[in-house]
Amino acid sequence: KGGFIWALKNYDGDVMSDMIAAAFGSLAMMTSVLVAPDGTMEFEASHGTVTRHYYRYLKGEKTSTNPMATIFAWSGALKRRGELDNLPDLVKFGEQLEAASLRTLEDGVMTKDLLPLVEPGFRARGADSGEFLDAIAARLA
């Protein structure tokens, strides 16, 4: 269920988060927040790039790249910027983006990497990258 903080040096955190995410099915669902001693923060997706998907995209082929960790890295950064600059609308937008993304999964629309993780009886369909992002945008609107 989460609810804990695990402080590690950057490389050790990379290794451990990759192992844990792989055990639960998808690196694309894990974000990372790096916090410096002075309170500076960096938000990132824990995974690397998906080069083979990018090359398919360049050829005009459809891909099913899971953007959740990247979305949550951006939403986390937007919320933090909103806090620092006292921009409540920016914080609210970050929260709404996260909620729309989670609602999309809860509604059974997901990228194909998540389909093997679906519990029996839950109706889900695999979407390509564009369909998944469009579904999130529709819920955000």
N, C-alpha and C positions, 0 to 999 in steps of 0.2 A: 504493500500500500504506500510505500515511501515514507515521508515524514522524517527523514534524517539527512544530515550533512556529513559528507565524507571528505575530509581535507587531505589531498594528496599533492605531490609535486606533479607538474604538468604531464610528463611522460608516463608516470605511474598511473595517473588518472586516465590517460588515453587507453592504456592497456586494460585496466580494470573495467572501465566503462564499456569497452568493446566486448569483453568477455561476458559481462552481465547482459548487455543488449542482445548479443547473439543467443544467449540462453533463453531469452524471452521472445526471440523471433525476428527482430528487425532493428538494425542500427538506426534506421531512418526515423525512429520514434523517440530518439534521445537527444536532448539538447545539453549544452554545457555552459556554465557561467564561471568565468575566471575572474577572481577578485584579488586585486593587488592590495598590499598593506595600506596604501593611502585611500582605499575605497573605490578606486577606479575599477570598472567592470567591463568585461568583454563577453558578449553573447555569441555562441557559435553552435552549429550543428555538430554533433559528436562524430559523425561519419565524414569520410572524405568525399571526393567527387565520384560520380558514376560515369566514367569516361565512355564506356561502351554505349550507354544510353545517349550521350551527347553526340557521338558519331552517327548513331541511328537517326537522331533528330535532324542532323545536318543533311542526311540523305532524304529527308522528308518522311521517314518512317515514324509510326506512332511508338511511344515508349510508355512505360508504366513506372515512372520514377516517383517514389514516395517523398513529398515535399514537407512532411509534418515537422521534422526537426528544424529545417530551415525557416519555416513559417514561425515556429515558436522562438527561434533565435531572434528573428526580426521583431516579433511582437514584444519580446522581453526588452530588447534594446529601445524600442519606441516607448514602452511604458517607463523605462528608466529615464529616458530623455525628458519625457513629460513630467516626471517627478522633479528632476533637476531644474527644469525651466518653469515649473508651476503651470503646466499646460494640461489641465484635467481632461480636456477633450482628446488629447493624444493618448493619455493613459486609458481612457474609456475605449478608444479605437483599438488599442492593443488587446484589451480584454475581450472586446467584441469579436476580433479576428480569431482569437483562441477559441472562444465559445462556438463560433461558426464552424471552425475546423473540427472540433470534437463532435458537434452535432452531426456533421456529415458522416463521420465514422459510425456514430450511434444509429444513424438512419440506414446503415448498411452499404454505403458507397465508400469504396476504398481502393487503393492501388493493389495490384495483384500479389505483391509480396506479403500482404496481410491475410489473404484468403485462407491459407493453411492454418492460421491461428484462430479462426472463427469457431466458436463453440457449436456443437450440433444443435440444430433447430433455429439458429440465428440466420435470418435471410440476409445475405450479402451478395454484392456483385462487384466484380473487378472492373475498375475503370482505368483508362489510359491517363496519362499525366494531365492532358488538357481537360478531359471530362471531369477529373477529380477537382482541379482548380476551379472550373466553372461551377461545380456543385457547391464548393465552399463560398464562392462569390455570390451565388444565389441566396445562400443562407445569410451571408453578411449584409446583403441588400435589405 
